[in-house]
């Protein structure tokens, strides 16, 4: 999974982002290279988040993200790759990697 972290002040909709030339180029790269995009979504602003914790049997619910940072998780892309090297290459070509962070996390498979 590619976890896309960026400055969330960009107010473009998912449809607008999908039409940007750099995003179109990324999708085309993925198709050419054989990396399968299994799914992905843009998330609403961290201001719309709800954080849930349990401490000593008590459920604590708070508005907003767990951590106050400039970069927030803004979306994800679930991809299928042959190995970590291929995932790194795909992540490095994601348009948000140029100004944000793309975190790669393997999905548990039993």
C-alpha positions in Angstrom: 0.0 0.0 0.0 1.3 3.5 -0.8 0.2 5.9 1.9 0.2 9.3 0.4 1.1 12.1 2.8 1.1 15.7 1.7 0.2 19.3 2.7 -3.6 19.0 2.7 -4.2 22.6 1.8 -4.6 21.5 -1.9 -8.4 21.6 -2.4 -8.5 19.8 -5.7 -11.1 17.0 -5.9 -10.2 13.4 -6.7 -11.5 13.9 -10.3 -9.5 17.1 -10.8 -6.3 15.3 -9.5 -6.9 12.3 -11.8 -6.9 14.7 -14.8 -3.6 16.4 -13.9 -0.9 15.5 -16.5 1.5 14.2 -13.9 -1.1 11.8 -12.5 -2.1 10.6 -16.0 1.6 10.0 -16.6 1.9 8.0 -13.4 -1.0 5.8 -14.3 0.4 5.2 -17.7 3.8 4.3 -16.2 2.1 1.8 -13.9 0.3 0.2 -16.9 3.5 0.0 -19.0 5.6 -1.4 -16.1 3.1 -4.1 -15.1 2.3 -2.7 -11.7 -1.3 -3.3 -10.9 -3.3 -0.5 -9.3 -5.8 -2.5 -7.2 -7.5 0.6 -5.7 -7.1 3.9 -4.0 -8.9 6.9 -2.7 -8.3 10.5 -1.7 -9.2 11.1 1.9 -11.1 14.1 3.3 -9.1 16.7 5.3 -7.6 15.7 8.7 -10.0 18.3 10.1 -12.8 15.8 9.4 -10.9 13.0 11.2 -11.9 11.4 14.4 -9.3 9.7 16.5 -10.2 6.8 18.8 -8.0 5.4 21.6 -8.7 3.0 24.5 -6.9 3.5 27.8 -7.6 1.5 30.9 -10.9 0.2 29.4 -12.1 3.8 28.6 -12.8 4.8 25.0 -11.4 8.3 24.2 -12.7 10.0 21.1 -11.3 13.3 19.8 -11.8 15.4 16.7 -8.9 15.7 14.3 -5.8 13.7 13.5 -3.8 11.8 16.1 -0.6 13.9 15.4 -0.3 17.6 14.6 2.0 17.8 11.6 2.1 19.7 8.3 1.8 16.6 6.2 -1.2 14.5 6.7 -2.3 11.2 5.2 -4.3 12.4 2.2 -5.0 9.1 0.4 -3.7 5.7 -0.5 -3.0 3.5 -3.5 -3.2 -0.2 -3.2 -0.7 -1.7 -5.7 0.5 -5.2 -6.6 4.2 -5.4 -7.3 6.8 -8.2 -7.8 9.0 -6.9 -5.0 10.0 -3.9 -2.8 12.2 -2.5 -5.6 9.3 -2.3 -7.9 7.1 -0.7 -5.2 9.9 1.9 -4.5 10.0 2.7 -8.2 6.3 3.1 -8.5 6.2 5.3 -5.3 9.1 7.5 -6.5 7.1 8.3 -9.7 3.9 9.2 -7.8 3.4 13.0 -8.3 3.0 13.7 -4.6 6.5 12.2 -3.9 7.9 15.4 -5.3 6.5 17.6 -2.5 5.1 15.1 0.1 5.9 11.6 1.3 4.8 8.2 0.0 5.1 5.5 2.6 5.2 1.9 1.4 3.6 -0.6 3.7 3.2 -4.3 2.8 -0.2 -5.8 3.3 -0.4 -8.8 5.7 -0.8 -12.0 3.7 -1.2 -15.3 5.6 
